[in-house]
Amino acid sequence: PNHRPCLARPSVPSSSSPSRNRLRMASSTLPISQSLPFSAHRRAIISAFLGKHPHGLLCRPRRGAGGWMPLRTMVVSATTTETPKKRQAAGGARDRGFVDEMRAVAMKLHTRDQAKEGEKTPESPPVSKWEPSVEGYLRFLVDSKLVYDTLETIVQKAAYPSYAEFRNTGLERSEKLAKDLEWFKDQGHTIPEPSSVGASYAKYLEELSEKDPQAFICHFYNVYFAHTAGGRMIGRKVAEKILDNKELEFYKWDGDLSQLLQNVRDKLNRVASSAMHGFSPELFVPHLLQSWSREEKDHCLEETEKSFKYSGSILRLILS
């Protein structure tokens, strides 16, 4: 009854390599019990495993290193063992996570009319003075659907394990947009093909997701979160002018939107921290997905302006 199973280890060739010896030692001496969560063994596993394991399980998924991951990787999330009170005591002020950094950078790229933190000079008239057309709005919706299709496909494929965290968040827009486009078609409108603007952004996202996870996460955050804020306001203004105040499915969510957003914020913070673990079925060993370095976080933040540029180009289709 007191027996506790030990962490299973892969069968590897005999070697005097220190990293392999560390692997054997960790896999044979670190029990995982039902009473102790995996996170309780986190420090011991890191100290025993860290280094260049022959199978590359602990290689950080850095940009351009997409080939490190086994083809079939199951990702599970784990809560950090550090409590909020401990984080506050250690860091002085309460640690609100990396998402707050992302938001701060994004807010500065708004104008003062859009946000009080905005620092950008307006390049177009305010939304209240727009003169949209149904044709332009359809071009915007079609290109938006292409972008959301691309984002949702990327997280389903999960070229990097962290992407799998963002499956089925409740923020997905593809199905909603498909319903809206079908409605326009029923009203007698011709649905256009995606423009070069949307196609260019979709291609960029696909390429980025394969080689640069930090930059991709930046686009993921800005596309989804911007739509729930400024995007909704624009949708209302356009509906007032050309749709007789009809609310499209694009601007509806199933469930409490604020809670859906908070859930994704938590996941984004976990991805940028070390509070995630993965598991490789081929070798039956867990591996830690290491936290982003300060350099990687800054790289993510630097991608914000490019995200705004692409999204802004699609938004301007409303006026085309």
N, C-alpha and C positions, 0 to 999 in steps of 0.2 A: 504493500500500500504506500510505502514511502519512496518507492522507485520513481524516479523522474527521467523521462526520455532525454537523451542527449541530442544536440543539434546534429543532424545528418551531414556527412561530408562527402564530397565527390571522390571518386577513385582516380588518383593521379599517380603518375610514375614516380618511383622512388627517386629522391633527389636530396642533396645536401643544401639546396637553396634555402636561405633564411626565411624568405617569404612563404615558401611551401611548408616549412616547419611551423611557422606561425599559424598557417591555415589548419594544419593537423591538430595543433595544440588547442586552438579555439574550438574546432569542431568536435573535439573529444572531451573537452572539459567544461563547456558552457552549457548547462542544462536549460531547457525552456519548459517551465511548468505552467499549469493552468492558473496557479495563484500569482505568478509573476509575469507581467506583460513583457513582450519582446523589448519594449523601450527600456526596461529596467536593466537590460544587459548591454545597452547601447555603448557605454564607455568602454567596457571590456572588449566588445566586438571590434570597435574602431581600433583600439590599441593593438589587438591581435592581428587584424586583417590588413590594416593600412599598409600600403606599399604596392608594388606592381605584381599583383597576383597573375599567375601564368594564363588564366582564362580571361583576364581583363574585367572582372566583375566590378572592381572598385575604381575603375578609371572614371574620372569626372566627365560627364557629357558636355565637353567644351565645344565651342563652335568649330565646325569642320571635322568633328570626331564622331560622326553619327554611326560609324561602323563598329563602335565598341560594344553595342548592345546585342545580346542574343536575339534571334529572330522571334522567339516567343517569350515575352516577359510579362508577368502579371504584376501589377502595381497595387499596393495597398497603402493607405494613409495611416499614420500613427501620430498620436498626440505627443507633444514634447513633454518631457518629465519635469521641466522647469515651470513653476506656477507663475501666474501674473504678478503676485506679490514679490516673488524672488526677482523677477525681471525688473520690477520697479525699484527694488532696493539696490540692485546691481547697477542700474543705469540712471538712477535719479528720477527723471521724468518717465511717465508711462510709455512703453514701447508700443506704438500703434502699428508697426509693421511697414513693409516695403510699399504697400499699396498707397499709403499716404504720400510717399515720395513721388510715386507715379502721378498721383492726382495733382500735387503741387506743380509739377513741371507742365502738365496738361493745362492747368488753369492759367498759367502765364502766357500760353499761346492763344488765349481768348482775348477779345477786346474788352474794354471797360464796360461797354454796353452789355456784353454777354456774361461777365463775371467780375466781381469786385477785385479779384486778384489779377485780372487781365492786364497784359502789357503790350499787346499787339495793336498796331494801327489798323483801323478798318479799311478793307479793300473793296467792300461792296456795301450797298445800302442795307439797312436793317431789314429783318424778315417782314416786318409790318408793311414795308413799302414794296415788297416783291410783287411781281405780276406773273405768276406761274401759269403754265398751260397744261392741259391734260396730256398732250404729247410729250412735253418735257418731263412731267411727273412720271409718266410711264417709263421713260428712259432711265430715270433715277431708280425706280423700283426694280426694273430688270437688272441693272448693273449691281444694285444692292443685293439682290438675290444671288447673283453669281459670286459675290464676295462671301456671303454667309454660307453658301453651298461649299465653297472652298475651305473656309474655316472649320466647318463641321466635319468635312471629310478628313481634314488634317488631324483633328483630335481623335477621330475614330481610328485612323491608321497608327497614330502615336509613334512617329519615327523616334521620338525621345519619350522615355517613360512618363515624364511629368505631364505631357499633353493629355494622358488618359484621365487625369484629374478633372478635366473640363468636359467630359462627356455627360450629356443629359443634365445640364445645369438648370434647365427651365428658361434660359435666356435665348435659346435657339430661335432663329427667325425664318428659316427656309420654308417650312411648311406653311407658316402664316402668310408669307409673301406669295406662295403658290396659290393660296386661296384668293388673295386680293387680285392677282393677275387674272384668275379665272373669272372673278366678278366683273372686271373691266371688259373682258372678252364678251361676257354675256350682255353687256351694255352696248355692244357693237363696235368697240374700239379694237384696233389692230395692235397686237403685242409685238413690239420691235425685238430684234436680236440684240444681244449685249453689245455695247459700243467698245471701242478700243480703250476707253478709259477704264471700264470695269475689267476688261480682259487683261489689261496691263497690270492692274493691282492684284488680280487673282494669280497671275503667273508669278509675280514678285513674292506673294505670300507662300506659294508652293516651294519656290526655291529657297526662301528664307527658312522655312520650317525644317528643311533637310540639313541645314548647316549652321544655323544660328538661333538656338532656342531662346536666348534672352531677348533678342530683337523681335522674334515672332510673338512672344508673350506680350510685349509692348503693344503690338498691333491688336492682338486679341483683346486686351484690356480696353484700349481706346475705342475700338469699333463697337463693342457691346455696351460699354458704359455710356459712351456719348449718345447712343441711340435712346437710352432710357432717360436722358436728361434733355439736352438741347434738341435731340431728334424728335422727341414727343411734342415739344413746343412748335417746331417747324411743321410737323404733321397736322396739328390743330389749325395753324394759320393757313396752310394750303387747303385744308378741307373747308374752311370758311369761305375761301375765295372761289374754288372750282368744283367742290363735291357736295355742296349743300349741307355742310357739317357732318358728312358721313365719317364715322370712325373706322378706319381700316384695321384688319387683323394684325397688320404689321406693328400696331401700337397697343396691342393687347397681350397680356401675359396670364398664364394659368397659375393661380396662386398669388401669394403676397409678394409683390415685386421687391419691396424693401428687404424681405428675408432672402429672396433669391439672390439679390445683389450681395448681401452680407455673406451668404454661403460661398459665393465666388471670391469675394475679398479674402475670406479665410483661406481658401485654397491657393490663391495667388501668394499670400504671405507664407504658406507652408512650402510652396515650390521654391521660393527665394530663401527659405531657411532650411535647416537640416531636419525638420520634423516629418520626413517622409522616408519610407523604406520600400524596397522592391524585393522581389523574389524570383529567382531563375529556376524554372522547373527542370531544365536540362541537367543542372548540377546540384539541385536540391540544397542550395545555400542562399541565405538572405544577403542582400548587399545594401549599403547605405547610399542614398542619393545625396551627395554632399551639398551644403549650402552654397549659394553663389558668393563669389568673392566680391569685394568692393568694386573692383574693376569691371566685373560682369554686370553688377547692378548699374553702374554708371553707363555702361554700354547699352543696357536696356533703356535707360532714361533718354539717352541721346537719340534713340530711334523715334521718339515721340513726334518730333517735327516732321519726319517723313510720313508718319502715320496720318498726321493732320493734312499733309499735302495731298495724299492719295484720296482720303475721305472727302476733302474739300472739293476736289475735282469732280467726284461723283455727285456731290450735293449740288454743285452748280448746274448739273444737267436739268434740274427743275426749271431753270430759267431759259433753257435752250429752245 
